[in-house]
Amino acid sequence: MTDQRKPAQLSISLLFICTFAIYASCLWLLKSADIYGAFLLSTCLIILILPLWLTKDTFHPFILYIGMPFFSWINYSDKLLNGYSIRYSLDDSGGAKTYIELSILMFAVWLGCMLLGYVLSNLAAARKSAPIRAGEHEERRYAGQYNFLYPKGLAAILLAISIASFGYIFMLQGGMDAMLAAMVNRREEYEGLAYIRNMVSLGGVSALLFLFGGAPKRGIAAAVLTTAMMMLFGGRGAALLGVLLPFGIVYHYFIRRLSFALLAPVAAGVLLIALMWGNMRMEGEMNLSVSGLGELMFKAGNQLQTADIVPAIVSGVDSGLIAFTYGEPITRIFYAPIPRSIWPNKPITDETGVVGYTLMGPDYWGLPAGNYGWAYFNFGWLGVIVLGVLTGACVWIWKRQLLEKRRSHLTMVLYASTIVYISQIFAASAQIKVLWMCGICLLLLGLDQILKLLFKGKHGKHLRMNSVIDEGSRHGKENTIRRIPI
């Protein structure tokens, strides 16, 4: 047996052992009373963690996508363990258990189709790729790239805009106490201020630019400050996914590779802070009362409410109270740039608002159904399958074009800030964030050229793109990530 085959066989053996352990654990947790539910939960979890066996890249898109779906999986587990009630259900005729199990099946199908779309795109590209002549790979590698000449100057400009925008909202709301109180009712309190809040998030981009400028300490300070400002608006997702995660991605690919062992305690700390802040938003108190790790995980999962929202949609469709929208809410992205202050009766563009209004009526709040729940809401089971495959293909294209093929300062800013939203690319909120970051990248490009004119071409200090993926490709070899299926 060759040395190359031993790790592969060991990995496959470990996968089979983990698969058996997951099935056995789910049966034990459900006390064998719900074999079908245990099978669905086990299958869903296996598909979810399968990328751990297919890539060693800590920040691979499918590794990043494990986080939120994992807590949704915990939420479904809690439903099967502790009762089958559906909070937002429009139909009181019963059948909650069936709708919950159908939602878990839908979850598993989506995960499988998304992974399938990514792998098929990767395999198709590998077959079409032409042989690379000596010296040609480097030309392809750097074609279309742009490295900022004044990254620290650009970072200072964006950070100033971010702080000034936060100061404006801070004074408009009436101080810290008023902002903390507004967390409970964010939709009404910050209506018409979406653009200003987006400008506050520019501080996260400034943190990335400080890294490009060789000033990681200033980058960390900018990331922490922006995270604090964003969390004062009450939203944890914008702070974690829009500031901290992009910073980690750029640091991983640009400064130093981050391992799972290093990231685990950091992720645990971030989870605790997010849960405590969630309590602050919902209950007005920043505390967390849990007796152990299991209760902490269930509490994090239950805050998502996925196991209430998606089964409620399935129940409503089955009872005839909800009709498929056939993509009409997806087209509302064209209304998004118009402020509600100009068009008070503008249709709801955010997908969480559309689902919330459908399930709750006029006195609604945002209800995130997840990418698979949103696909089902629009097109039913066909949408779950087709949009799942298309989403996987979109993830592969985004990663291949921005991270692997044209990696530079500009493309890294765009990739790091948007890759987590590409998995939700058929939702208006994700499309808005991607378009917003495309606009910011164009703005940075223009500002950099203006600084070049002002300083007569004497550019500042910046680091060249150089990381673990570049090392192999600079010698005319495919990078290590593309040697495996994903």
Residue pairs with C-beta under 8 A, 6 or more apart in sequence:
1 9
11 53
12 53
14 53
15 50
15 53
18 46
18 49
19 42
19 46
22 42
22 45
22 46
23 38
23 39
23 42
25 42
26 38
26 39
26 41
26 42
26 45
26 77
27 35
27 38
29 38
29 77
29 81
30 37
30 38
30 41
30 80
30 81
32 38
34 80
34 97
36 101
37 80
37 97
37 100
37 101
37 104
40 101
40 104
40 105
40 108
41 73
41 76
41 77
41 80
41 104
43 108
44 73
44 76
44 104
44 107
44 108
44 111
45 73
47 108
47 111
47 112
47 115
48 66
48 69
48 70
48 73
48 111
49 66
50 115
51 60
51 62
51 63
51 66
51 115
51 486
52 63
52 66
54 62
54 484
54 485
54 486
55 62
55 63
55 481
55 484
55 486
56 480
57 63
57 481
58 252
58 257
58 258
58 259
58 260
58 263
59 248
59 249
59 252
59 253
59 258
60 481
60 486
61 118
61 395
61 399
61 419
61 422
61 423
62 115
62 118
62 395
62 486
64 245
64 419
64 420
65 420
65 423
67 267
68 304
69 107
69 111
69 370
71 297
71 300
71 301
71 304
72 107
72 301
72 304
72 306
72 307
72 370
73 107
73 301
74 297
74 298
74 300
74 301
75 301
75 302
75 304
75 305
75 306
75 307
76 100
76 103
76 104
76 107
76 306
76 307
77 301
78 298
78 301
78 302
78 307
79 100
79 307
79 311
80 100
84 96
84 97
84 100
85 96
86 96
86 99
86 100
86 308
86 311
86 312
86 315
87 305
87 308
87 312
88 308
88 309
88 312
88 359
88 360
88 367
89 96
89 99
89 311
89 312
89 315
89 316
90 312
90 315
90 316
90 319
90 321
90 322
90 359
91 315
91 316
91 318
91 319
91 321
93 319
95 315
95 318
96 311
96 315
99 311
99 312
99 314
99 315
99 318
100 307
100 311
102 311
102 314
103 307
103 310
103 311
103 314
103 373
106 310
106 314
106 372
106 373
106 376
106 381
106 384
107 310
107 370
107 372
109 372
109 381
109 384
109 385
109 388
110 371
110 372
110 375
110 384
110 388
111 372
111 388
112 388
113 384
113 385
113 388
113 389
113 392
114 388
114 389
114 391
114 392
114 395
114 423
115 392
115 486
116 388
116 389
116 392
117 388
117 389
117 390
117 391
117 392
117 393
117 395
117 396
118 392
118 393
118 395
118 396
118 486
119 392
119 485
119 486
120 389
120 392
120 393
121 392
121 393
121 396
121 397
122 396
122 482
122 485
122 486
123 485
125 396
125 400
126 482
132 140
132 476
134 476
135 476
137 473
137 476
137 477
138 473
138 474
138 476
140 405
141 405
141 407
141 473
141 474
142 406
142 408
143 406
144 406
145 406
145 407
145 408
145 410
145 411
145 465
146 408
146 409
146 410
146 411
146 445
147 212
147 408
147 409
147 410
147 462
147 464
147 465
148 154
148 209
148 212
148 409
148 410
148 444
148 448
148 462
149 448
149 451
149 452
149 459
149 460
149 462
150 448
150 451
150 452
150 455
150 459
150 460
150 462
151 209
151 210
151 212
151 213
151 409
151 460
151 462
152 209
152 210
152 213
152 215
152 218
152 460
152 461
152 462
153 451
153 460
154 206
154 209
154 444
154 447
154 448
154 451
155 206
155 207
155 209
155 210
155 213
155 215
155 218
155 219
155 222
156 206
157 206
157 447
158 202
158 203
158 205
158 206
158 209
159 202
159 203
159 206
159 222
159 225
161 199
161 202
162 199
162 200
162 201
162 202
162 203
162 206
162 226
162 229
163 203
163 225
163 229
165 196
165 197
165 199
165 200
165 202
166 200
166 229
166 232
168 196
169 179
169 190
169 193
169 196
169 197
169 200
169 233
170 176
170 179
172 193
173 179
173 182
173 189
176 232
179 232
179 233
180 232
180 280
182 189
182 190
182 234
183 232
183 233
183 234
183 280
183 281
184 234
184 281
184 282
184 284
186 233
186 234
186 235
187 353
187 365
187 366
190 197
190 233
191 340
192 339
192 340
192 341
194 339
195 339
197 233
197 238
198 436
200 226
200 229
200 230
200 233
201 226
201 230
201 238
201 242
201 243
202 440
203 222
203 223
203 225
203 226
203 229
203 243
204 222
204 223
204 226
204 227
204 230
204 242
204 243
204 246
204 247
204 417
205 246
205 413
205 417
205 440
205 444
206 222
206 226
207 219
207 220
207 222
207 223
207 226
207 243
207 247
208 219
208 246
208 247
208 250
208 412
208 413
208 416
208 417
209 219
209 409
209 413
209 444
210 216
210 218
210 219
210 222
211 219
211 247
211 250
211 251
211 254
211 255
212 250
212 254
212 409
212 412
212 462
212 463
213 460
213 461
213 462
213 463
214 461
214 462
214 463
216 251
216 255
219 247
220 247
223 243
223 244
223 247
226 239
226 243
227 239
227 240
227 243
227 244
230 238
230 239
230 242
230 243
231 239
231 277
234 281
236 274
236 277
236 278
240 270
240 274
241 420
241 421
242 417
242 433
244 270
245 416
245 420
246 413
246 416
246 417
247 416
248 258
248 263
249 415
249 416
249 419
250 412
250 413
250 416
251 258
252 258
253 403
253 407
253 412
253 467
253 468
253 469
254 412
254 463
254 465
254 466
254 467
255 467
257 467
257 468
271 296
271 300
272 288
272 296
274 300
275 288
275 296
275 299
275 300
275 303
276 286
276 287
276 288
277 286
278 303
279 285
279 286
279 287
279 288
280 286
288 296
288 299
290 296
290 299
304 368
305 367
305 368
306 368
306 369
306 370
306 373
309 355
309 359
309 367
309 368
309 369
309 370
309 373
310 369
310 370
310 372
310 373
310 376
312 359
313 322
313 355
313 358
313 359
313 369
313 373
313 376
313 377
314 376
316 322
316 358
316 359
317 323
317 324
317 376
317 380
322 358
322 377
324 377
324 378
324 379
324 380
325 354
325 377
325 378
326 378
326 379
327 378
327 379
328 378
329 348
329 349
329 351
329 354
329 378
329 428
330 378
330 426
330 427
330 428
332 347
332 348
332 349
332 428
333 349
333 428
333 431
333 432
335 343
335 346
335 347
335 349
336 349
336 428
336 431
336 432
338 346
340 346
348 354
348 357
349 428
349 432
350 366
350 428
350 429
351 368
351 369
351 374
351 427
351 428
351 429
352 366
352 367
352 368
352 369
352 429
353 364
353 366
354 377
355 366
355 367
355 368
355 369
355 373
355 374
355 377
356 364
356 365
356 366
356 367
357 364
358 377
359 367
360 367
369 376
369 377
371 387
371 391
371 423
371 424
371 426
371 427
372 384
372 388
374 424
374 426
374 427
375 383
375 384
375 387
375 388
375 426
376 383
376 384
378 426
379 386
379 387
387 426
390 426
391 422
391 423
391 424
391 425
391 426
394 422
394 425
395 419
395 422
395 423
398 415
398 418
398 419
398 422
399 415
399 419
401 411
402 411
402 412
402 414
402 415
403 411
403 412
403 415
403 419
403 469
404 469
404 473
404 479
404 481
404 482
407 465
407 469
407 470
408 465
409 462
409 465
410 441
410 444
410 445
412 465
413 437
413 440
413 441
413 444
414 437
414 438
414 441
417 433
417 437
417 440
418 433
418 434
418 437
421 429
421 430
421 433
421 434
422 430
422 434
423 430
424 430
425 431
425 434
452 459
468 480
469 479
469 480
469 481
470 479
472 478
472 479
472 480
473 479
